[in-house]
């Protein structure tokens, strides 16, 4: 069975190569080929999963070494794969949800002239993410890590005719390069500390390394995770990434890119367990981002950007749980998987709404769509109930476990983290209820379509005619069926994990501890449901019982700041752009005034002296004779003077 591991990656990689290099002859069939090869990878994953279930917990890990990738004296990297319970969880999520997004894209991108290229990029994205989670060493993981970054750049900027899309792609690429520096430094530190970067030897030796070295490695790994998973302070790219096609948003937010940081931390559990200071920083970053993203999501009128803030917040839950150590590793992954179902469903539902509304994204121009798009309403609604933690749905089980684990941290830290997670749950219920009410309830607030030249998507040009009124309608089956399947996962995944032994499944890889919570599980559940009801109620009072104005009111200072992503871009511009400009100008001034002054001054002094000395060599014999006579006279006079003395 271990020989099948490489085929997981080979199938979508083959699709990417064929679709991107095959030319226009594949324009009419390329989308089917891309979808088929993604499905092939999913089927292979199911076969490997079934085989893994038939083995004991300690014998489930599979390894496959294709060849020695980089053989150098004292330095060796293998093209080797590792399939265990953790990577298998990601394989099924990536290929399963990824295949559904491929199917959805068939209808969504139907009229785009570059659809073949789009599916090639989707296949490349899936292949790179699979390489990342299946790698058996950090250097190969880094290769997949960079592949995901490249694919995200290509997909976010797919509609290159839009300046905003091109800018968003560059922003995502550059911000992620900062995080990637952290991963590259961590790998270098591993090699100098352990002499290897293979998972097994590194984890085995981590107990003998100094805590300072492990803390440095852990902090660099966290920096990498902050970039990929859009955590504070490297979160600024995620909202702008919504400029890409909606299936890209679903793929990035649900099954692939933003989950990579969580995977990296949980995979490196042995390092973080031996570096408590780094682990504490992970928890703090998760807690801050949890609230940051939730507050941003409350103020966005763009439906996709509201969901982007939600993703930032939910990944914050996962990072916080991963920072709790063995108490939370399993629940971080559990919430990651359930989030993959309901967030993919929410994004695809948002795309369905856009499909029926001439690509309008402003929720203030929606209203009453449940009557016109009943399937989208039901599937989106189930995803909504799941993410707010409605009892019995998937988010209820996974988020509730993270809140319990936060309290189980113990002491003052446990109370603080528990309060933060409960506050985040309340805000989540508020902003997601706001999205539901503004989109599907109330009176219709539709507006004529904007200028056709500004239409961002692949819909027929007639639907984007300037001045045309939207005519909301249900999406085609290729879009609706994936939404229904994801809605089923949003409902059932949490219960399946709760009662089918998800903790026991991951425990051999991640470890698990129950912790000692000062609050009972029943009390945590009651508090979680209570804050959810409060959040829903506040949103209903504000958006359900009052007319929603088409133009957003000015709002409070916090609201205005949240609309600007809590001034994250302003901060980056002031500190890094303006600050970098001033620093560069200062360095240029020092270079011109000091460095060039010393160099040019020395050259001028030598040149001036040589010019004066050159005047003594004029080529006239009489001048030389006088000089010789004068010199001789001086020597005779000096000699006589010395004798007289």
C-alpha positions in Angstrom: 0.0 0.0 0.0 2.9 2.4 0.6 3.5 2.5 -3.1 0.2 4.3 -3.5 1.3 7.4 -1.5 3.1 9.0 -4.4 0.0 8.5 -6.6 -2.0 10.8 -4.3 0.3 13.6 -5.5 0.9 12.4 -9.0 -2.7 12.4 -10.1 -3.4 16.2 -9.6 0.1 17.0 -10.6 -0.4 15.2 -13.9 -3.6 17.2 -14.4 -1.8 20.5 -13.8 0.9 19.6 -16.3 -1.5 18.4 -19.0 -3.9 21.3 -18.6 -1.2 24.0 -18.5 1.0 22.6 -21.3 -1.7 20.9 -23.4 -2.8 24.1 -25.2 -6.2 25.1 -26.5 -7.1 21.7 -27.8 -8.2 20.9 -24.2 -10.3 24.0 -23.7 -13.6 22.0 -24.1 -12.6 19.1 -22.0 -9.9 20.3 -19.6 -12.3 21.0 -16.7 -13.5 17.4 -16.8 -9.9 16.1 -16.8 -8.9 18.3 -13.9 -12.0 17.2 -11.9 -11.5 13.5 -12.7 -7.8 13.5 -11.6 -8.7 15.3 -8.3 -11.4 12.6 -7.8 -8.8 9.9 -8.6 -6.6 11.2 -5.8 -9.6 11.1 -3.4 -10.4 7.5 -4.3 -6.7 6.5 -3.7 -7.0 8.3 -0.3 -10.1 6.2 0.6 -8.3 3.0 -0.4 -5.3 3.9 1.9 -7.7 5.0 4.6 -9.6 1.7 4.5 -6.3 -0.2 4.7 -5.1 1.9 7.6 -8.3 1.2 9.6 -7.5 -2.5 9.3 -4.3 -2.1 11.3 -3.5 -1.5 14.9 -2.9 2.1 16.0 0.8 1.6 16.3 1.2 0.0 12.8 -0.8 2.5 10.8 2.1 4.8 9.6 3.3 4.1 6.1 6.6 5.4 4.5 7.6 5.6 0.9 11.0 6.8 -0.3 11.2 7.4 -4.0 14.8 8.5 -4.3 17.5 10.5 -2.6 16.7 14.1 -3.6 19.8 16.0 -2.5 22.8 13.7 -1.8 25.7 15.8 -0.4 28.4 14.8 2.1 26.9 15.5 5.5 23.7 16.6 4.0 21.0 14.4 2.6 17.3 15.0 1.7 15.1 12.2 0.5 12.0 12.4 -1.7 10.2 10.5 1.1 6.6 10.5 2.2 4.9 9.7 5.5 1.3 8.7 5.7 0.0 8.5 9.3 -3.2 9.3 11.0 -2.5 13.1 10.9 -1.6 13.3 7.3 -4.4 10.9 6.3 -6.9 13.3 7.9 -5.6 16.1 5.7 -5.4 13.9 2.6 -9.1 13.1 2.8 -10.0 16.7 3.6 -7.9 18.1 0.8 -8.9 15.6 -1.9 -12.6 15.3 -0.8 -13.4 19.0 -0.4 -11.1 19.8 -3.2 -12.9 17.5 -5.6 -16.3 19.1 -4.7 -14.8 22.5 -5.4 -13.6 21.3 -8.8 -17.2 20.1 -9.5 -18.6 23.4 -8.4 -16.1 25.3 -10.6 -17.4 23.5 -13.7 -20.6 25.6 -13.5 -19.2 28.7 -11.9 -16.5 29.2 -14.5 -18.6 27.9 -17.4 -18.2 31.1 -19.5 -14.7 31.9 -18.7 -12.4 31.7 -21.7 -9.5 30.6 -19.5 -11.3 27.9 -17.7 -8.8 25.2 -18.7 -6.0 27.2 -17.1 -8.0 27.8 -14.0 -8.5 24.0 -13.5 -4.8 23.5 -14.1 -4.1 25.9 -11.3 -6.6 24.1 -9.0 -4.9 20.8 -9.7 -1.5 22.4 -9.0 -2.8 23.8 -5.7 -4.1 20.4 -4.6 -0.9 18.6 -5.6 1.3 21.1 -3.7 -0.9 20.9 -0.5 -0.7 17.1 -0.6 3.1 17.2 -0.9 3.1 19.5 2.1 1.2 17.2 4.4 2.8 14.0 3.1 6.4 15.1 3.3 8.6 13.1 5.7 11.1 15.9 6.2 11.0 19.6 6.6 12.9 20.4 3.5 10.3 18.5 1.3 7.5 20.1 3.3 9.1 23.5 2.4 9.0 22.6 -1.2 5.2 21.9 -1.0 4.8 25.0 1.2 6.3 27.2 -1.6 4.2 25.3 -4.2 1.0 26.3 -2.3 2.3 29.9 -2.3 2.8 29.9 -6.0 -0.6 28.3 -6.8 -2.3 30.8 -4.5 -0.7 33.7 -6.3 -1.8 32.3 -9.7 -5.4 31.7 -8.4 -5.9 34.9 -6.5 -4.8 37.0 -9.4 -6.6 34.8 -12.0 -8.7 37.7 -13.2 -5.7 39.8 -14.1 -7.7 42.4 -15.9 -8.8 43.7 -12.5 -6.1 45.8 -10.9 -7.4 44.9 -7.4 -7.0 41.2 -8.2 -3.4 41.6 -9.5 -2.6 43.7 -6.4 -4.2 41.2 -4.0 -2.1 38.4 -5.6 1.1 40.3 -5.1 0.2 41.2 -1.6 -0.5 37.6 -0.6 2.7 36.5 -2.2 4.9 39.1 -0.5 3.3 38.8 3.0 3.7 35.0 2.8 7.4 35.4 1.9 7.9 36.9 5.3 6.4 33.8 6.9 8.4 31.6 4.6 11.6 33.2 5.9 10.6 31.9 9.3 10.3 28.4 8.0 13.6 28.5 6.1 15.4 29.8 9.2 13.8 27.1 11.3 15.0 24.4 8.9 18.5 25.8 9.1 18.4 25.8 12.9 17.2 22.2 12.8 20.1 21.1 10.6 22.7 22.9 12.8 21.2 21.6 16.0 20.3 18.0 15.0 22.3 17.4 11.8 19.1 16.5 9.9 15.6 17.9 9.1 13.8 14.5 8.8 10.8 14.3 11.1 11.7 11.1 13.0 15.3 12.1 14.0 14.4 15.7 14.8 11.5 14.7 17.1 13.6 12.0 18.8 16.4 14.4 19.5 14.3 17.3 20.5 14.3 16.2 24.2 18.1 16.5 24.3 18.4 20.0 22.7 18.7 23.2 24.7 15.4 24.9 25.4 16.8 28.1 23.9 17.4 26.5 20.5 14.0 24.8 20.6 12.3 28.1 21.4 14.0 29.8 18.5 12.9 27.0 16.2 9.4 27.1 17.5 9.1 30.8 17.1 10.3 30.6 13.5 7.8 27.8 12.8 5.1 30.0 14.3 6.2 32.9 12.0 5.7 30.6 9.1 2.3 29.5 10.3 1.2 33.2 10.8 2.0 33.8 7.1 0.1 30.9 5.7 -2.7 30.8 8.1 -3.2 34.6 8.2 -2.6 35.1 11.9 -1.6 38.3 13.6 0.7 40.0 12.5 0.7 38.6 9.0 -3.0 38.5 8.4 -3.4 41.5 6.1 -3.4 39.5 2.8 -6.5 37.3 3.5 -9.2 39.8 3.0 -7.8 41.1 -0.3 -7.4 37.5 -1.5 -11.2 37.5 -2.0 -10.6 39.2 -5.3 -10.0 35.8 -6.8 -12.9 33.6 -8.1 -15.1 32.3 -5.3 -14.0 28.6 -5.7 -10.5 29.8 -5.0 -11.7 31.4 -1.8 -13.4 28.1 -0.8 -10.2 26.1 -1.6 -7.8 28.4 0.2 -10.0 29.0 3.3 -11.4 25.5 3.8 -9.2 22.7 2.7 -5.7 23.9 1.9 -3.6 27.0 2.4 -4.8 28.5 5.6 -4.8 25.1 7.4 -1.1 24.6 6.5 0.0 26.6 9.5 -2.1 24.5 11.9 -0.7 21.4 10.4 2.9 22.6 10.8 2.5 23.4 14.5 0.7 20.1 15.3 3.2 18.1 13.2 6.0 19.8 15.2 4.3 18.9 18.5 7.5 17.4 20.0 9.4 20.7 19.4 6.7 22.9 21.0 6.2 20.6 23.9 9.9 21.0 24.8 9.7 24.8 24.3 7.0 26.1 26.6 7.8 29.8 25.9 7.2 29.2 22.2 4.1 27.3 23.0 2.8 30.2 25.0 3.4 32.6 22.1 1.4 30.3 19.9 -1.5 30.5 22.3 -1.4 34.3 22.5 -1.3 34.7 18.7 -4.3 32.4 18.4 -6.3 34.3 21.0 -5.5 37.7 19.6 -6.3 36.6 16.0 -9.5 34.9 17.2 -10.9 38.2 18.4 -9.3 40.3 15.6 -10.9 38.3 12.8 -14.3 38.2 14.6 -14.4 42.0 15.0 -13.4 42.5 11.4 -16.1 40.1 10.3 -18.8 42.2 12.1 -18.2 45.3 10.0 -17.8 43.9 6.5 -20.6 44.4 4.0 -18.9 42.4 1.3 -20.1 38.8 1.9 -16.8 37.2 0.9 -14.8 39.5 3.1 -17.1 38.9 6.1 -16.4 35.2 5.6 -12.7 35.9 5.3 -12.7 37.6 8.7 -14.6 34.5 10.0 -11.8 32.3 8.6 -9.2 34.3 10.3 -11.1 34.0 13.6 -11.7 30.2 13.3 -8.1 29.5 12.4 -7.3 31.5 15.5 -9.3 29.0 17.5 -7.2 26.2 15.9 -3.9 27.9 16.6 -4.9 28.6 20.2 -5.8 25.0 20.7 -2.5 23.9 19.1 -0.7 26.2 21.6 -2.3 24.3 24.5 -0.2 21.3 23.8 -1.4 17.7 24.2 -4.6 19.1 25.7 -5.6 20.8 22.5 -3.7 19.2 19.5 -6.5 16.8 18.6 -9.2 19.4 19.0 -7.3 21.8 16.7 -7.4 19.2 14.0 -11.0 18.3 14.7 -12.1 21.9 14.3 -10.0 22.2 11.2 -11.9 19.4 9.6 -15.3 20.5 10.6 -14.4 24.0 9.5 -13.4 22.6 6.2 -16.9 21.4 5.6 -18.9 24.4 6.8 -16.6 27.1 5.5 -16.3 25.5 2.1 -20.1 25.3 2.0 -20.4 29.0 3.1 -18.1 30.2 0.4 -19.7 28.1 -2.3 -23.0 29.4 -1.1 -21.7 33.0 -1.3 -20.6 32.2 -4.9 -24.1 30.9 -5.6 -25.6 34.1 -4.3 -23.2 36.1 -6.5 -24.1 33.9 -9.5 -27.7 34.9 -9.1 -27.1 38.6 -8.3 -24.9 39.7 -11.2 -21.8 39.2 -9.1 -22.9 41.7 -6.5 -21.0 41.2 -3.2 -22.5 44.0 -1.1 -25.0 42.4 1.3 -26.7 45.7 1.7 -27.9 45.2 -1.9 -29.3 41.7 -1.2 -32.3 40.9 1.0 -35.1 38.3 0.7 -33.1 35.8 -1.4 -34.4 32.8 0.4 -37.5 32.9 -1.8 -35.5 32.9 -5.0 -32.7 30.6 -4.0 -34.1 28.0 -1.6 -31.4 25.3 -2.0 -28.7 27.9 -1.5 -30.6 29.3 1.5 -30.9 25.9 3.2 -27.3 24.7 2.5 -25.8 28.1 3.5 -28.1 28.1 6.6 -26.8 24.7 7.7 -23.2 26.0 7.4 -24.3 29.1 9.4 -25.7 27.0 12.2 -22.6 24.8 12.2 -20.2 27.7 12.5 -22.1 29.4 15.3 -22.0 26.2 17.3 -25.7 25.3 17.2 -26.2 22.1 19.4 -25.8 18.9 17.5 -24.1 20.3 14.4 -20.4 19.9 13.6 -19.1 23.2 14.9 -20.8 22.7 18.2 -18.7 19.6 18.9 -15.3 20.9 17.8 -15.5 24.5 19.1 -16.9 23.3 22.4 -13.9 21.0 22.8 -11.5 23.9 22.2 -13.3 26.0 24.8 -13.1 23.1 27.3 -9.4 22.7 26.6 -8.8 26.4 27.1 -10.3 26.3 30.6 -8.4 23.0 31.2 -5.1 24.9 30.8 -5.6 25.8 34.5 -4.8 28.9 36.6 -5.2 32.5 35.5 -4.1 31.6 32.0 -6.9 29.1 31.7 -9.6 31.5 32.8 -8.3 34.2 30.4 -8.2 31.8 27.4 -11.6 30.4 28.3 -13.1 33.9 28.5 -11.6 34.8 25.1 -12.9 31.7 23.4 -16.4 32.3 24.8 -16.3 35.9 23.7 -15.2 34.8 20.2 -18.2 32.4 20.1 -20.6 35.2 20.9 -19.1 37.5 18.2 -19.2 34.6 15.7 -22.9 34.1 16.3 -23.4 37.9 15.9 -21.6 38.4 12.6 -22.8 35.2 11.0 -26.4 36.0 11.9 -25.8 39.4 10.4 -24.7 37.8 7.2 -27.8 35.5 7.1 -30.3 38.3 7.8 -28.8 40.8 5.4 -28.6 38.2 2.6 -31.7 36.0 2.9 -34.2 37.8 5.0 -36.0 41.2 4.9 -37.0 43.2 1.9 -35.1 43.1 -1.3 -32.6 45.9 -1.8 -31.4 45.1 -5.3 -29.7 47.7 -7.4 -29.0 47.9 -11.1 -25.7 46.3 -12.1 -22.6 48.4 -12.3 -20.7 49.3 -15.4 -20.2 46.0 -17.4 -16.4 46.7 -17.6 -16.2 46.4 -13.9 -17.9 42.9 -13.7 -15.3 40.6 -12.2 -16.5 37.1 -13.1 -17.1 34.7 -15.9 -20.9 35.1 -16.1 -22.5 35.9 -19.5 -21.9 39.5 -20.5 -25.6 40.1 -20.9 -26.1 39.6 -17.2 -23.6 42.4 -16.5 -25.1 45.0 -18.8 -24.9 48.4 -17.2 -28.3 49.3 -15.6 -29.6 45.7 -15.6 -31.5 44.6 -12.6 -30.4 41.4 -10.9 -32.7 38.4 -11.4 -31.8 36.0 -8.6 -32.2 32.3 -9.4 -30.9 29.0 -8.2 -27.5 27.9 -9.4 -27.0 24.9 -11.8 -26.7 21.4 -10.5 -22.9 21.3 -10.8 -22.9 24.1 -8.2 -25.8 22.9 -6.1 -24.7 19.3 -5.6 -21.3 20.1 -3.9 -23.1 22.6 -1.7 -25.6 19.9 -0.6 -22.8 17.4 0.2 -20.8 20.0 2.2 -24.0 20.8 4.1 -24.3 17.2 5.1 -20.7 17.3 6.4 -21.5 20.5 8.2 -24.3 18.7 10.0 -22.8 15.3 10.7 -19.0 15.6 10.8 -18.8 16.7 14.4 -21.0 14.0 15.7 -19.1 11.4 13.7 -15.8 12.5 15.2 -17.3 12.7 18.7 -18.7 9.2 18.7 -16.3 7.4 16.3 -13.2 8.0 18.4 -11.4 10.9 16.6 -9.3 11.5 19.7 -8.1 7.9 19.7 -7.5 8.1 16.0 -5.0 11.0 16.3 -3.6 10.3 19.8 -0.7 8.0 18.6 0.6 10.9 16.5 -0.2 14.0 18.4 -0.6 12.7 22.0 -3.5 13.6 24.2 -4.1 14.8 27.8 -7.4 15.5 29.4 -6.2 18.3 31.6 -7.9 19.4 34.8 -10.5 22.0 34.1 -11.9 24.0 37.0 -15.2 24.2 35.0 -17.3 21.1 34.3 -18.0 20.1 30.7 -21.7 20.7 31.2 -21.1 24.2 32.4 -18.9 25.0 29.4 -21.5 23.7 27.1 -24.2 25.7 28.8 -22.0 28.9 28.6 -21.2 28.3 24.9 -24.9 27.9 24.0 -25.8 30.9 26.1 -23.3 33.3 24.4 -24.4 31.9 21.0 -28.0 32.9 21.8 -26.9 36.3 23.0 -24.9 36.9 19.7 -27.8 35.8 17.6 -30.3 37.9 19.6 -28.2 41.1 19.3 -27.8 40.6 15.5 -31.6 40.0 15.2 -32.4 43.2 17.1 -30.1 45.2 14.9 -30.7 43.6 11.5 -33.8 41.5 11.8 -36.2 44.0 13.3 -35.0 47.1 11.5 -34.7 47.9 7.8 -31.1 47.5 6.5 -30.0 50.7 4.8 -28.5 50.3 1.3 -25.7 52.7 2.2 -23.8 51.8 5.3 -24.1 54.4 8.1 -20.9 56.0 9.3 -20.8 54.0 12.5 -18.7 54.2 15.6 -15.0 54.6 15.7 -14.5 50.8 16.2 -16.9 50.1 13.3 -14.9 52.4 11.0 -11.7 50.8 12.1 -13.1 47.3 11.6 -14.2 48.2 8.1 -10.5 49.1 7.5 -9.4 45.7 8.9 -8.6 47.3 12.3 -6.1 49.5 10.5 -3.7 46.7 9.7 -2.8 48.0 6.3 -2.4 51.5 7.7 -0.1 50.1 10.3 1.9 48.2 7.7 2.2 51.3 5.5 3.2 53.5 8.4 5.8 51.1 9.9 7.1 49.2 6.9 6.5 51.3 3.8 6.9 54.8 5.2 9.4 53.6 7.9 11.3 51.6 5.3 11.4 54.6 2.9 12.8 56.9 5.7 15.4 54.2 6.6 16.4 53.8 3.0 16.8 57.6 2.6 18.9 57.8 5.8 21.1 55.0 4.6 21.5 56.7 1.2 22.4 60.0 3.0 25.0 58.2 5.2 26.4 56.5 2.1 26.7 59.7 0.1 27.8 62.0 3.0 30.1 59.7 5.1 31.1 56.7 3.0 31.4 58.5 -0.3 32.9 61.5 1.5 35.7 59.4 3.0 36.4 57.6 -0.3 36.1 60.7 -2.5 38.1 62.8 0.0 40.9 60.4 0.1 41.0 60.3 -3.7 41.0 64.1 -3.9 43.8 64.4 -1.4 46.0 61.9 -3.2 45.1 63.5 -6.5 46.0 67.0 -5.2 49.3 65.9 -3.7 50.2 64.1 -6.9 49.3 67.2 -8.9 51.7 69.3 -6.9 54.5 66.8 -7.0 54.0 66.5 -10.7 55.0 70.1 -11.1 58.6 69.2 -10.0 59.0 67.0 -13.0 58.9 69.6 -15.8 61.4 68.0 -18.3 64.0 71.0 -18.3 67.6 70.0 -17.6 68.5 73.4 -16.1 65.7 73.0 -13.5 67.1 69.6 -12.5 70.6 71.0 -12.3 69.5 73.9 -10.1 67.6 71.3 -7.9 70.8 69.2 -7.6 72.9 72.2 -6.8 70.5 73.4 -4.2 70.3 69.9 -2.6 74.0 69.6 -2.5 74.4 73.1 -0.9 71.8 72.1 1.7 73.7 68.9 2.6 77.1 70.7 2.8 75.6 73.4 5.0 73.9 70.8 7.3 77.2 68.8 7.6 79.2 71.9 8.5 76.6 73.0 11.1 76.7 69.6 12.7 80.5 69.6 13.0 80.4 73.1 14.5 78.0 72.0 17.2 
